[in-house]
Amino acid sequence: MSHPVDIAAPVPAPARLPLDFVVGQSAEGHWLAVETHGLAGGIFRSRRDALTYAAAETGRRPDAVRLASTPLALTP
């Protein structure tokens, strides 16, 4: 005997990737926080603002935020 499938039942969400960020300056001197998988990021007024954002987005996990050694760019 087969059981009917409930198409209205919620589908489990895929596991969320742990976010990791790189913080640094763009070639134009703007401070950026860029998520390593391209899932998030932004332009900030200061290094501190970029680091604060990245730390909050990663749940303040150790080693989840690192500083860039080369200029960064936001990509669409």
N, C-alpha and C positions, 0 to 999 in steps of 0.2 A: 504494500500500500504506500503510495507516495504522499508526501505532505505538501500542501500548497506553500508557495514562496511568498512571503510578505514583502512586496516591492516598496512599501512605505517604511520598512525597518531601516534605521540609520546604518549607514555603512561606516565601519571603523576608519578613522582618519589614519593616514600613513604616519609612521613614527617621524617625529620632527627631528631634523638634523641638528646636532649641537652646533650653535653658531660660533664662529671664530672670526676675529676682526684684525685688520691691519690698519694702523693709524699712521698718517704721515702727511706731507705737504704735496700739493700738485705742482706742476711746473710753473704755475702762475703764483704760487705761494699760499694758496688756500689750504686750510686744514681739512683733511678728509678722514672718515672712518669707512672702510670698505670691508664687507663681509666676504670671506674667501670663496664662497660658492656663488656669489653674485645675488644673494637673497635680500640684502639690505645695505644701506650706506647713506652717507650724507656729507654735506659741506658745513663746516663749523667756523665760528669766529675765532676760536683759539684751540690750541693743543689740548688744554684742560677740558674744554667742552666736548671735543671729539673722544677723548679718553673716557669721560664720564658716560657718554652715550654708549660707547662700545662695551664698557663694563656692565652697564645696566642691561643691555641686550643679551649678554652672555651669562647673566646670573652671577656675575663676579667670579666665574670659574677661574682657578689658577691657570696660567698659560693660555688663556683664550684670547688675549689681546696682546699683539706685539707691535713694535714700532718698525716702520719701513726704513730700509737703508737706501732706497732709490725713490724718485718721485712717483706718486700715485695718480691714477686717473679713474673717474667714475665711468662705467660703460653701461649703455642701455640694456 
